[in-house]
């Protein structure tokens, strides 16, 4: 059997799941409003020791690692699920000549669904044929029973975008207005910076938070742990003989990140985008973390179709090549399709799809488009037949 874990090495695991309910975005003059509803899940494990990963993979009955003292310090594993309602607002705050600056944000109301995690500062453990023994454990364990609205919180996204426009008549430019002939002025390039997921959620129902300070614990008969529900972990801790400080409320933080984007327009429906998403480690709190990633995406973009090839690097791993495709309403994509074409070890996979119903024109602009010839009549060539005959007679 192939051994997937190299002795002495540390491992990181990350997954992110987003499910969106129908939402909307509306533009009015220099402003934009929106509402979105989604359920999110973030799982992250950082600096997981290879021996502990081997037990997770093989089970506690993996005899090759029995009766050995292991040290597992400075690691954590957290799983966080929550729902949110986002109230979005954006505005053009500056426009002059060929420059436009936009700023906006999203205020998010959070509802807790589940949170479970372990934060280990220091752990010495030993596994034998019957028991798992923790010695000198310093760290925290938090568990909730999954449910709806078992905690509440608030979150915030903030961002600003600078656009260098192709033309220089943007001082009085209003998107989606007849005054601007209902045109969307193209940009040459744009630069954006965003702070994402600044906030927290407080779990107050069906929750337990344990703090261990050099505690010892013995988990008896690991063959029959039967951990089918988070409350089973509470039972094991109570039966372990340890004496942690226990609370029935705790705070989970959102997966805070800083994002920087650059997008360049080659003016022939070809664009290239570069995005850095830098996650902040929050090793002292339950909740979510993000893995830092960098993506470069060349794309072809038209009103009815978009095709892009995102090249993404997660931390220090080999890059993955993905595919992003939009046909009218439907968008499909993945950040790495290479494992489907070639046989090699893959360390990540994802897929996404969405349905977006675009409304290209406001009500006034729809009327303008229908009656464009009345607003901007084309010059007509007139033939002066009477003058032509007079000229003929003179000759």
GISULCOR-V820687 format. One record per pair of residues at least 24 apart in sequence whose C-alpha atoms are under 6 Angstrom apart, sorted by the first residue. I is the first residue (numbers start at 1). J is the second residue. Records with the same first field share a line. If there is no record, write none. Layout:
# GISULCOR-V820687
I->J  J
This chain:
# GISULCOR-V820687
5->50
7->50
9->50
10->47  48  49  50
11->47  48
12->45  46  47
13->44  45
14->43  44
15->42  43
16->41  42
17->41
29->174
30->91  92
31->90  91
32->89  90
33->88  89
34->88
35->86  87  88
36->85  86
37->84  85
38->83  84
39->82  83
40->81  82
41->80  81
42->79  80  288
43->78  79
44->77  78
45->76  77
46->75  76
47->75
48->75
66->127  128
67->127  128
68->126
69->125  126
70->124  125
71->123  124
72->123
73->121  122  123
74->120  121
75->120
76->118  119  120
77->117  118
78->116  117
79->115  116
80->114  115  287  288
81->113  114
82->111  112  113
83->110  111
84->109  110
85->109
95->171
96->170  171
97->168  169  170  171
98->164  165  167  168
99->163  164  165
100->163
101->161  162
102->160  161
103->159  160
104->159
105->157  158
106->156  157
107->156
108->154  155  156
109->154
110->152  153  154
111->149  151  152
112->149  150  151  152
113->146  147  148
114->144  146
115->144
116->142  143
117->141  142
130->221  222
131->219  220  221  222
132->218  219
133->217  218
134->216  217
135->216
136->214  215  216
137->214  215
138->212  213  214
139->212
140->210  211
141->209  210
142->208  209
143->207  208
144->206  207
145->206  230
150->205
151->202  203  204
152->201  202
153->200  201  202
154->199
155->197  198  199
156->197  198
157->195  196  197
158->194  195
159->193  194
160->192  193
161->191  192
162->190  191
163->190
164->188  189
182->365
188->265
189->263  264  265
190->262  263
191->261  262
192->260  261
193->259  260
194->258  259
195->258
196->256  257
197->254  255  256
198->256
199->254
200->252  253  254
201->251  252
202->250  251
203->249  250
204->249
207->248  249
208->247  248
209->246  247
210->244  245  246
211->244  245
212->244
216->242
217->241  242
252->286  287
253->287
254->288
255->288  289  290
256->280
269->300  301
270->299  300
271->298  299
272->297  298
273->297
304->328
329->355  356  357
330->355
